[in-house]
Amino acid sequence: MKDLLNYIVTSLVTKSDCVSIDEQKNDGTINLTLTVDPSDMGLIIGKNGQTIRAIRKLLTVRAIAENIRVNLSLSEPAGLPPKPSEPPIE
């Protein structure tokens, strides 16, 4: 699973050396945590989350073939500025 995810993600991003995948296995479930460069987050998420959804579907198809479960989470990269809070509506 990790190799498949690594292949897909490194093909999409501009800074492939910043791709990091953490894999944890327990009881027939694989939990994958993906970290990419902050400038590549938009490429991985895609418009309305379509790209990350498609990646999850590909991993699910492979997991069904191997009779396991897979979860993919995209971690928030360090170094991103905090999101500005919205001003209160009066």
Summary of the structure (lengths in Angstrom):
residues: 90
radius of gyration: 15.2
end to end distance: 49.9
largest distance: 55.0
contacts: 216
relative contact order: 0.20
helix: 46%
strand: 22%
